Amino acid sequence: MKLCKVVGAVVSTIKKADLKEHRLLLVRELGKRSAEAIVAIDLVGVGAGQEVLVTFGTAARVASGNPSSSADAAIVGLVDEDGSPLTAR
């Protein structure tokens, strides 16, 4: 998984049936200035500007509920906080 930020949406009026139930969002990996935008299916209902967890490949397809999906990236979580140091217990 990678931490990413939602930077936009993709509008596609014609797409494969396995993608029709999902919004397509553009995400960029956090911490990389020149990171390319990646198209990911939205599995959790996030919005522009939010930080998210994105999974790729087989993990993305399985997360979508369709292991034969054509999706290669999927947003699987909304980040509430990141970078907080863990404290010893």
C-alpha positions in Angstrom: 0.0 0.0 0.0 1.0 3.6 -0.5 -0.1 6.9 1.0 -1.6 9.1 -1.7 -3.6 12.3 -2.1 -6.7 12.5 -4.3 -5.9 15.2 -6.9 -8.9 14.8 -9.3 -11.4 12.6 -11.0 -11.6 10.8 -14.3 -14.8 10.9 -16.2 -15.3 7.9 -18.5 -18.7 7.4 -20.1 -17.7 4.1 -21.6 -15.8 1.5 -19.5 -15.6 -2.2 -18.8 -18.6 -3.6 -16.9 -16.4 -4.5 -13.9 -15.5 -0.8 -13.5 -19.0 0.7 -14.0 -19.9 0.6 -10.3 -16.7 2.5 -9.2 -15.7 6.1 -9.4 -12.3 6.6 -11.0 -10.1 9.1 -9.1 -6.6 10.5 -9.8 -4.1 10.1 -6.9 -0.5 11.1 -6.4 1.9 9.3 -4.0 2.7 11.5 -1.0 6.3 12.6 -0.5 7.2 12.5 -4.2 7.3 15.9 -5.9 7.3 14.6 -9.4 4.9 11.6 -8.8 2.7 10.8 -11.8 -1.0 10.8 -11.3 -2.4 7.3 -11.0 -6.0 6.3 -11.8 -7.5 4.3 -8.9 -11.0 2.9 -8.3 -12.7 4.4 -5.2 -13.9 1.7 -2.8 -14.5 3.9 0.2 -16.1 7.1 -1.0 -13.4 9.8 -0.7 -13.1 13.3 -2.1 -10.6 15.6 -3.7 -7.7 16.7 -1.5 -8.1 13.8 1.0 -5.2 11.5 1.9 -5.8 7.9 1.2 -4.4 4.4 1.3 -4.0 2.8 -2.2 -3.3 -0.8 -3.0 -2.1 -2.1 -6.3 -2.2 -5.2 -8.5 -3.8 -8.4 -7.3 -4.6 -6.8 -3.9 -6.6 -4.0 -5.7 -8.6 -6.5 -7.7 -9.3 -8.7 -4.6 -10.3 -5.6 -2.6 -12.8 -4.6 -5.4 -14.6 -7.9 -4.8 -13.8 -9.1 -8.3 -10.4 -10.9 -8.6 -10.7 -10.7 -12.4 -11.3 -7.0 -12.4 -9.3 -4.8 -14.8 -8.5 -2.4 -12.0 -4.8 -2.0 -11.1 -5.1 0.4 -8.2 -7.8 0.8 -5.6 -8.4 3.3 -2.8 -9.0 1.1 0.3 -8.8 3.6 3.2 -9.1 7.2 4.2 -6.2 8.5 6.3 -7.2 10.4 9.4 -3.6 11.0 10.5 -0.2 10.0 9.3 3.3 10.6 10.5 2.4 10.5 14.2 5.2 8.9 16.2 4.3 5.6 17.9 4.7 5.6 21.6 6.2 2.6 23.5 3.7 0.9 25.8 
